[in-house]
Amino acid sequence: MKLNSRDAAAYFRKPDPKATGLLIYGADAMRVATKRQEVIAALVGPEAEAEMRLTRISGADLRKDAALLHDAIKSQGFFPGPRVAFVEDATDGTTKAIEPALADWAPGDAQVIVTAGQLNARSALRKLFEGHEAAYAAGIYDDPPDRAEIEAIIAAAGLEQVPRDVMAAIMDLSRALDPGDFRQTIEKLSLYKGDDATPVTVEELELCAPHSSEAEMDDLLHNVAEARADLIAPLLGRLYAQGTTPVALCIGATRHFRALHAAAWDPGGAAAGIGRLRPPIYGKRRDRMARQAGKWSRSRLEDALSLLTETDLQLRSSGNAPAQALVERALIRLAMMRR
């Protein structure tokens, strides 16, 4: 039986305990693994592996020994409760080993959960599960989680007071991050809040969200955009001491000024433009960048990007100019440019 995206999301949260099995397939291995973990936890609980109620079989091993899956679904463990036989990294080559196990499945046997990579419509493995009257097949695509999925993740993390503005920021974050990173961020936020009963804030979410650059680099770029040229040298010294390279600094500066340029050209104004950036920017950093974009003219931002492009070409050329000095000079010129 084939599950569409909406039905699949509901099934992952509450799978049928009487079903024969489920095939989860998709190009993104992380997304497939996340859904598989959710389904298995819902079927047999978090302690299933410790209680030997979960049997793992690799697709490669199953192709070598077709009896592995049949034995796994029929064998009884020492602990009572539902059981799962999990086949990982299956392909169409494992279909001949899975088919007789599904055909011989009876109530009380372990449910069969199979994961696979991308499978086209002609796939024998897909046809096996989609054509089975008591088994299901669900494709995982690159669509971001819907609101119901996000609310379920938040509830599972124990976060109860999530204001509207924080929920909007979480929705933006879910579109920018991989599913695994998104879940880890919500779990980290839950741990951060601990026993704190106050509502979650955007600042707390920002603290827990993964960042694309070091905080020191963000601080440096903010000060450059705000024309604080006197702070550039000491901040650069700290970054170089941490191992940051001149090329990485140039790339980070280019990304920052491209964001300001996009915001400055937004029809809704700088604040609206910053709000539309992807990946999203939150809290005080978002407000700070909106103020920066409002104080730079469009022509100056274009000049800044031209300067950074020229610096990047110099860094990557075979010239003998000292890289650190090139970057420092470019950043100071940017700071003076806004003045």
C-alpha positions in Angstrom: 0.0 0.0 0.0 1.4 3.4 -1.0 1.4 6.3 1.4 1.3 9.8 0.2 3.3 12.5 2.0 0.4 13.6 4.3 -0.6 10.0 5.2 3.0 9.0 5.6 3.7 11.8 8.2 0.7 10.6 10.2 1.7 7.0 9.9 5.3 7.6 11.1 3.9 9.2 14.3 1.4 6.3 14.8 2.2 3.2 12.8 -0.2 0.3 12.6 1.1 -2.3 15.1 -0.7 -5.1 13.2 0.9 -4.3 9.8 3.3 -6.7 8.1 5.9 -4.1 7.4 6.9 -0.7 6.0 9.4 0.4 3.4 10.9 3.9 3.8 12.9 5.1 0.8 14.5 8.4 -0.4 17.6 10.0 -1.6 18.4 11.8 1.7 19.7 9.1 4.0 19.4 11.4 7.1 15.7 12.0 6.4 15.1 8.3 5.9 16.9 7.4 9.1 15.0 10.0 11.1 11.7 8.6 10.0 12.8 5.0 10.6 13.8 5.9 14.1 10.5 7.5 14.7 8.5 4.5 13.4 10.6 1.9 15.3 10.3 3.9 18.6 6.6 4.1 18.2 6.3 0.4 17.5 8.6 -1.2 20.1 9.7 1.6 22.4 13.1 3.0 23.2 14.4 -0.1 25.0 13.7 -2.6 22.2 17.3 -3.1 21.3 18.4 -3.6 24.9 15.6 -6.1 25.3 16.5 -7.9 22.1 13.2 -7.1 20.5 14.9 -5.3 17.6 16.9 -7.2 15.0 19.1 -5.3 12.6 20.0 -6.8 9.2 22.1 -5.1 6.5 21.0 -5.4 2.9 24.3 -6.8 2.0 24.0 -9.6 4.5 20.5 -10.4 3.4 21.6 -10.8 -0.2 24.2 -13.4 1.0 21.8 -15.3 3.3 18.1 -14.9 2.4 17.0 -16.8 5.5 18.1 -14.1 7.9 14.9 -12.1 7.6 12.6 -15.1 7.9 14.4 -16.2 11.0 14.3 -12.7 12.5 10.5 -12.3 12.1 9.8 -15.8 13.5 12.2 -16.0 16.4 10.9 -15.2 19.9 13.1 -13.2 22.4 13.4 -13.5 26.2 11.4 -10.3 26.8 7.7 -9.9 26.0 6.4 -7.2 23.7 6.2 -6.3 20.0 9.3 -7.0 17.8 10.8 -5.4 14.7 13.1 -6.9 12.1 14.9 -4.0 10.5 16.6 -4.3 7.1 19.0 -1.4 6.4 20.2 -0.2 3.0 18.0 -2.5 1.0 18.0 -2.5 -2.8 16.0 -4.2 -5.6 18.5 -7.0 -5.2 17.1 -7.8 -1.8 13.5 -8.1 -3.0 13.8 -11.9 -3.6 14.8 -12.4 0.0 12.2 -10.0 1.5 9.2 -11.3 -0.6 9.0 -14.8 1.0 9.4 -13.4 4.5 6.4 -11.1 3.9 4.4 -13.9 2.3 5.0 -16.1 5.3 4.3 -13.4 7.9 1.7 -14.2 10.5 0.2 -12.2 13.4 2.6 -12.2 16.3 5.7 -12.1 14.1 8.1 -9.2 14.1 7.1 -6.4 11.9 9.4 -5.8 9.0 10.9 -2.3 8.6 13.0 -1.7 5.5 14.9 1.4 4.5 16.4 2.1 1.0 17.8 4.9 -1.1 16.0 6.5 -4.0 13.8 4.0 -5.8 12.0 4.8 -9.1 8.5 3.8 -10.0 9.7 0.6 -11.7 11.5 -0.6 -8.6 10.8 -4.2 -7.6 11.1 -3.4 -4.0 8.6 -0.6 -4.2 6.1 -2.7 -6.1 6.4 -5.5 -3.5 5.4 -3.2 -0.6 2.9 -1.0 -2.6 1.1 -4.1 -3.8 1.0 -5.9 -0.5 -2.4 -5.7 1.3 -0.9 -5.4 4.8 2.4 -3.6 4.1 3.2 0.1 3.4 5.6 2.1 1.3 6.5 5.7 1.9 8.9 7.9 -0.1 10.8 10.6 1.7 11.5 13.8 -0.3 13.2 17.1 0.4 10.1 18.9 1.5 10.5 20.6 4.8 8.4 19.3 7.7 4.9 20.7 7.9 3.5 22.4 11.0 2.0 19.3 12.4 5.3 17.5 12.3 7.1 20.5 13.9 4.5 20.7 16.7 5.0 16.9 17.3 8.8 17.4 17.6 8.3 20.3 20.0 5.8 18.4 22.1 8.2 15.4 22.2 10.9 17.7 23.5 8.7 18.9 26.3 8.5 22.5 25.2 5.1 23.8 26.2 5.2 27.6 26.0 6.2 28.5 22.4 4.9 32.0 21.5 3.8 32.8 18.0 7.0 34.7 17.0 9.2 31.8 18.2 7.1 29.3 16.3 7.5 31.4 13.1 11.3 31.3 13.7 11.2 27.6 14.3 9.3 27.1 11.0 12.0 29.1 9.2 14.7 27.1 10.9 13.1 23.8 9.8 13.4 24.9 6.2 17.0 25.9 6.5 18.4 22.8 8.4 18.6 19.1 7.7 16.0 17.1 9.7 18.6 15.7 12.0 20.1 19.1 12.8 16.6 20.5 13.3 15.7 17.8 15.8 19.0 18.3 17.6 18.4 22.0 17.8 14.9 21.5 19.4 16.3 18.9 21.8 19.2 21.3 22.7 16.6 24.1 23.3 14.6 21.8 25.6 17.8 21.0 27.6 18.7 24.7 27.7 15.3 25.5 29.2 15.4 22.7 31.7 13.0 23.5 34.5 12.4 27.0 33.3 8.7 27.5 33.0 8.9 30.8 31.1 8.0 31.0 27.4 10.7 30.2 24.9 12.3 33.3 23.3 13.8 33.9 19.9 17.1 34.7 21.6 17.1 31.3 23.3 16.4 29.6 19.9 19.2 31.5 18.3 21.6 30.4 21.0 20.8 26.7 20.4 20.7 26.9 16.6 23.8 25.9 14.7 25.8 28.8 13.3 27.6 28.9 10.0 30.6 30.8 11.4 32.3 31.5 14.7 30.8 34.2 16.9 34.1 36.1 16.7 33.8 36.3 12.9 30.2 37.6 13.3 31.4 40.2 15.8 34.2 41.3 13.4 31.8 41.6 10.4 29.2 43.5 12.4 31.9 46.0 13.5 33.1 46.4 9.9 29.6 47.1 8.6 29.1 49.6 11.5 32.3 51.5 10.6 34.2 50.6 13.8 37.6 50.4 12.1 39.5 50.7 15.4 38.2 47.2 16.5 39.2 45.3 13.3 42.9 44.6 14.2 42.4 43.1 17.7 39.4 41.0 16.4 41.5 39.8 13.5 44.3 38.8 15.8 42.0 36.6 17.9 40.5 35.0 14.8 44.0 34.2 13.3 45.0 32.8 16.7 42.1 30.4 16.5 43.2 29.2 13.0 40.8 31.2 10.8 42.3 31.7 7.4 42.3 35.0 5.4 40.3 33.2 2.6 37.6 32.1 5.1 37.4 35.7 6.4 37.0 37.1 2.9 34.2 34.5 2.1 32.5 35.4 5.4 32.7 39.1 4.7 31.3 38.6 1.1 28.4 36.6 2.5 27.6 39.3 5.1 27.7 42.1 2.6 25.7 40.2 0.0 23.0 39.8 2.7 23.0 43.5 3.4 22.9 44.2 -0.4 19.9 41.9 -0.8 18.1 43.5 2.2 18.8 47.1 0.9 17.2 46.2 -2.4 14.1 44.6 -0.9 10.9 46.5 -1.8 9.6 46.1 1.8 12.7 47.8 3.3 15.8 46.6 5.0 14.1 44.9 7.9 11.8 42.9 5.6 14.8 42.0 3.4 16.7 40.6 6.4 13.6 38.7 7.4 13.5 37.0 4.0 17.1 35.8 4.0 17.9 32.1 3.9 19.2 30.6 6.1 17.1 32.8 8.5 18.6 35.2 11.0 17.1 35.6 14.4 16.9 37.9 17.4 19.4 40.7 18.1 21.6 39.7 15.1 18.6 40.1 12.8 17.9 43.6 14.2 21.5 44.6 14.0 21.9 43.6 10.4 18.6 45.4 9.5 20.1 48.6 11.0 23.3 48.1 9.1 21.5 47.6 5.8 19.5 50.8 6.4 22.7 52.8 6.8 24.5 51.6 3.7 23.5 53.0 0.3 23.0 50.5 -2.5 25.9 52.0 -4.5 28.2 51.7 -1.5 27.2 48.1 -0.9 28.0 47.4 -4.6 31.4 49.0 -4.2 32.0 46.9 -1.1 31.2 43.7 -2.9 33.5 44.7 -5.8 36.3 45.3 -3.2 35.8 41.9 -1.7 35.8 40.2 -5.1 39.0 41.9 -5.9 40.6 40.9 -2.6 39.4 37.3 -3.1 41.1 37.2 -6.5 44.3 38.5 -5.0 44.2 35.9 -2.2 43.8 33.1 -4.7 46.4 34.4 -7.2 50.1 33.4 -7.2 51.2 36.8 -6.0 53.5 37.3 -3.0 51.3 39.8 -1.2 50.8 38.8 2.5 47.2 37.4 2.8 46.5 38.6 6.3 47.5 42.2 5.4 45.3 42.1 2.3 42.3 41.1 4.3 43.0 43.6 7.1 43.4 46.4 4.5 40.1 45.4 2.7 38.1 45.3 6.0 39.4 48.7 7.1 38.6 50.2 3.7 35.0 48.7 4.0 34.6 50.3 7.4 35.8 53.7 6.1 33.6 53.3 3.1 30.4 53.5 5.1 31.6 56.7 6.8 
